[in-house]
């Protein structure tokens, strides 16, 4: 029942955080959730809303689930051995008893405002930016995936972010995505080139066999070399259309050629 409660509240909270509240489909949502209850809980639900002429709301369902969880968690089955009543009894009988146990005061309490609700239902949490939410989740040692009170490595929830399907909560998507982009940018940034490089001067012949002085760097391991647009125009070289990607150090694309020319050096 607790798993159903957290699944329902986290789904609704995630939809609200991306501007898709369940207002229009609230009746259907409540009906489908009630269908997932066990027979005893469903009977108690029907008894709770039976006197009302209006359709039950999502808020009423959530409050019912909380009350039902507290009731079930307050009762824990235990086995008590009874002494044999007569000497001739071959084995002792076992009886079942119910005893109350003390509730964990912190379980189910919001780690932000310390009220008795799940953190996803906290107005203070919803008012924060994604970066501020992530900072609080990490400071409170909550799970980044389901916001539960356990490490993310121990999370058994199969739910993922509805925006990118990565194992972090939807309300933390922007902050987690920002961290991934920064990390990716740092990893892919190529080494910075020197501000100025002096190349050897070569004599390049144009289509009329007139020689021009130009700085040239010939890559003997490449099938083709690069030439500046200004030099190609100065040499008045005939060109043909070509679109070739240009990659620099580290395999990072730095540009794309627009045409192809042939020169003699």
C-alpha positions as CSV (number, residue, x, y, z in Angstrom):
1,X,0.0,0.0,0.0
2,X,2.9,2.4,0.8
3,X,4.4,1.6,-2.6
4,X,1.1,2.5,-4.3
5,X,0.9,5.7,-2.3
6,X,4.4,6.8,-3.2
7,X,3.9,5.8,-6.9
8,X,0.6,7.8,-7.1
9,X,1.9,10.9,-5.3
10,X,5.2,11.0,-7.2
11,X,3.4,10.6,-10.6
12,X,1.0,13.4,-9.8
13,X,3.8,15.6,-8.4
14,X,5.9,15.0,-11.5
15,X,3.0,15.9,-13.8
16,X,2.3,19.1,-11.9
17,X,6.0,20.1,-12.0
18,X,6.0,20.1,-15.8
19,X,2.7,21.9,-16.1
20,X,0.4,18.9,-16.7
21,X,-1.9,18.6,-13.7
22,X,-4.5,15.8,-13.5
23,X,-7.4,18.3,-13.1
24,X,-9.4,17.2,-16.1
25,X,-8.8,13.4,-15.7
26,X,-9.0,13.4,-11.9
27,X,-12.1,11.1,-11.7
28,X,-10.5,8.6,-14.0
29,X,-7.2,8.7,-12.1
30,X,-9.0,8.1,-8.8
31,X,-11.0,5.2,-10.2
32,X,-7.9,3.5,-11.7
33,X,-6.0,3.9,-8.4
34,X,-8.9,2.5,-6.3
35,X,-8.9,-0.6,-8.7
36,X,-5.4,-1.3,-7.5
37,X,-6.4,-1.5,-3.8
38,X,-6.8,-4.8,-2.0
39,X,-10.4,-5.9,-1.3
40,X,-10.4,-4.8,2.3
41,X,-8.9,-1.4,1.6
42,X,-11.4,-0.9,-1.3
43,X,-14.3,-1.8,1.0
44,X,-13.1,0.7,3.5
45,X,-12.8,3.3,0.8
46,X,-16.3,2.8,-0.4
47,X,-17.5,3.1,3.2
48,X,-15.6,6.4,3.6
49,X,-17.0,8.0,0.5
50,X,-20.4,6.3,0.4
51,X,-22.2,9.2,2.2
52,X,-21.0,11.8,-0.3
53,X,-23.0,12.7,-3.4
54,X,-20.0,14.2,-5.1
55,X,-17.3,12.2,-6.9
56,X,-14.3,11.6,-4.6
57,X,-11.3,13.9,-5.3
58,X,-7.6,12.9,-5.5
59,X,-6.9,14.8,-2.3
60,X,-9.5,12.7,-0.5
61,X,-8.0,9.5,-1.9
62,X,-4.5,10.5,-0.8
63,X,-5.7,11.2,2.8
64,X,-7.5,7.9,2.9
65,X,-4.3,6.0,1.8
66,X,-2.3,7.8,4.5
67,X,-4.9,6.9,7.2
68,X,-5.0,3.3,5.9
69,X,-1.2,3.0,6.0
70,X,-1.0,4.3,9.5
71,X,-3.7,1.8,10.6
72,X,-1.9,-1.2,9.0
73,X,1.5,-0.1,10.3
74,X,0.2,0.3,13.8
75,X,-0.7,-3.4,13.9
76,X,1.9,-6.1,13.5
77,X,1.3,-9.8,13.7
78,X,3.3,-11.8,16.3
79,X,3.4,-15.4,17.3
80,X,3.1,-16.3,21.0
81,X,3.6,-19.8,22.3
82,X,1.0,-21.1,24.8
83,X,2.1,-23.5,27.5
84,X,0.3,-26.9,27.3
85,X,-2.8,-27.0,29.4
86,X,-2.4,-30.7,30.2
87,X,0.7,-32.9,30.7
88,X,-0.5,-35.2,28.0
89,X,-0.4,-32.7,25.2
90,X,2.2,-33.7,22.6
91,X,3.1,-30.2,21.3
92,X,2.3,-26.7,22.4
93,X,-0.3,-24.8,20.5
94,X,0.5,-21.5,18.8
95,X,-1.8,-18.5,19.0
96,X,-1.7,-15.3,17.0
97,X,-1.8,-11.9,18.7
98,X,-1.7,-8.4,17.6
99,X,0.3,-5.7,19.4
100,X,0.8,-2.1,18.7
101,X,4.3,-0.8,17.8
102,X,5.7,2.6,18.1
103,X,5.7,4.6,14.9
104,X,8.9,6.1,13.6
105,X,8.4,9.8,14.1
106,X,10.6,10.7,11.1
107,X,9.2,8.2,8.6
108,X,6.8,9.9,6.2
109,X,7.8,13.3,7.5
110,X,8.9,15.9,5.0
111,X,12.7,16.5,5.3
112,X,12.2,20.2,4.3
113,X,9.4,21.5,6.4
114,X,9.1,18.5,8.8
115,X,5.3,18.2,8.2
116,X,3.5,14.9,7.9
117,X,3.6,14.6,4.1
118,X,5.8,13.2,1.4
119,X,8.3,15.8,0.2
120,X,6.9,15.8,-3.3
121,X,3.7,17.3,-1.8
122,X,5.6,20.0,0.0
123,X,4.8,23.6,-1.3
124,X,8.2,24.8,-0.2
125,X,9.9,22.0,-2.2
126,X,7.8,22.8,-5.3
127,X,8.6,26.5,-5.0
128,X,12.4,25.9,-5.3
129,X,14.3,25.8,-8.5
130,X,15.6,22.4,-9.8
131,X,19.1,23.3,-8.6
132,X,17.9,24.2,-5.1
133,X,15.9,20.9,-4.9
134,X,18.9,18.9,-5.9
135,X,21.0,20.6,-3.3
136,X,18.4,19.8,-0.6
137,X,18.0,16.2,-1.7
138,X,21.8,15.7,-1.5
139,X,22.0,17.5,1.9
140,X,19.2,15.4,3.4
141,X,20.7,12.1,2.0
142,X,17.5,11.4,0.0
143,X,17.4,9.2,-3.1
144,X,17.9,11.2,-6.3
145,X,15.6,8.8,-8.2
146,X,12.5,8.5,-5.9
147,X,13.2,11.0,-3.2
148,X,13.0,8.2,-0.6
149,X,15.2,8.0,2.6
150,X,17.9,5.7,1.1
151,X,20.9,6.1,-1.2
152,X,20.2,6.1,-4.9
153,X,22.4,2.9,-5.3
154,X,19.9,1.1,-3.0
155,X,16.8,2.3,-4.9
156,X,14.5,-0.5,-6.0
157,X,12.1,1.8,-7.9
158,X,11.8,1.1,-11.7
159,X,10.6,4.6,-12.4
160,X,12.8,7.1,-14.2
161,X,12.7,10.7,-15.2
162,X,9.7,11.3,-17.5
163,X,11.7,13.8,-19.6
164,X,14.9,11.8,-20.4
165,X,14.4,8.3,-18.8
166,X,17.6,8.7,-16.8
167,X,17.5,7.5,-13.1
168,X,16.8,10.8,-11.4
169,X,13.6,12.3,-10.3
170,X,11.6,14.4,-12.8
171,X,11.6,17.5,-10.5
172,X,15.5,17.4,-10.6
173,X,15.7,17.0,-14.3
174,X,17.0,20.5,-15.2
175,X,19.7,20.5,-12.4
176,X,20.9,16.9,-13.3
177,X,20.8,17.8,-17.1
178,X,22.9,20.9,-16.4
179,X,25.5,18.9,-14.6
180,X,25.7,16.4,-17.5
181,X,26.1,19.2,-20.1
182,X,28.9,20.9,-18.1
183,X,30.7,17.6,-17.7
184,X,30.3,16.7,-21.4
185,X,31.5,20.2,-22.4
186,X,34.7,19.9,-20.3
187,X,35.4,16.4,-21.6
188,X,34.9,17.3,-25.3
189,X,36.7,20.6,-25.3
190,X,39.8,20.3,-27.5
191,X,43.2,21.6,-26.4
192,X,43.5,25.3,-27.0
193,X,45.7,26.2,-30.0
194,X,48.5,28.8,-29.8
195,X,47.4,32.3,-30.6
196,X,49.8,32.5,-33.5
197,X,51.6,30.0,-35.7
198,X,54.2,30.8,-38.2
199,X,54.1,28.6,-41.3
200,X,56.6,28.2,-44.1
201,X,56.2,30.4,-47.1
202,X,55.5,28.6,-50.4
203,X,55.2,29.7,-54.0
204,X,51.8,28.7,-55.3
205,X,51.0,28.8,-59.0
206,X,47.5,30.0,-60.2
207,X,45.6,28.8,-63.2
208,X,47.8,31.1,-65.4
209,X,51.0,29.8,-64.0
210,X,51.6,33.0,-62.1
211,X,53.4,32.4,-58.8
212,X,52.1,33.9,-55.6
213,X,53.6,33.9,-52.1
214,X,51.5,32.2,-49.5
215,X,51.9,30.5,-46.1
216,X,51.2,26.8,-46.5
217,X,51.3,23.7,-44.3
218,X,51.2,20.4,-46.1
219,X,49.8,17.4,-44.2
220,X,51.5,14.5,-45.9
221,X,49.3,12.0,-44.0
222,X,46.1,13.5,-45.4
223,X,44.5,13.0,-48.8
224,X,43.6,16.7,-49.0
225,X,44.7,20.0,-47.5
226,X,42.8,23.2,-46.6
227,X,43.0,26.5,-48.3
228,X,41.6,29.9,-47.3
229,X,38.7,31.3,-49.3
230,X,40.7,34.6,-49.8
231,X,43.7,32.8,-51.3
232,X,41.5,30.7,-53.6
233,X,39.9,33.9,-54.9
234,X,43.3,35.6,-55.3
235,X,44.6,32.6,-57.3
236,X,41.4,32.6,-59.4
237,X,41.2,28.8,-59.1
238,X,38.3,27.0,-60.7
239,X,36.2,25.2,-58.1
240,X,33.5,22.5,-57.8
241,X,30.9,22.1,-55.1
242,X,31.9,19.9,-52.2
243,X,30.6,19.6,-48.6
244,X,33.1,17.9,-46.4
245,X,33.2,18.0,-42.6
246,X,36.4,19.2,-41.0
247,X,37.6,17.6,-37.8
248,X,40.3,18.9,-35.5
249,X,42.3,17.5,-32.6
250,X,40.3,15.1,-30.5
251,X,37.8,14.3,-33.3
252,X,35.9,17.5,-32.7
253,X,34.2,19.0,-35.8
254,X,35.4,22.5,-36.4
255,X,33.7,23.4,-39.7
256,X,32.6,22.3,-43.1
257,X,34.1,23.1,-46.6
258,X,32.0,24.7,-49.3
259,X,34.0,23.9,-52.4
260,X,37.0,22.0,-53.9
261,X,40.0,23.4,-55.8
262,X,43.2,22.0,-57.2
263,X,46.5,23.9,-56.8
264,X,50.2,23.2,-57.7
265,X,53.0,24.1,-55.2
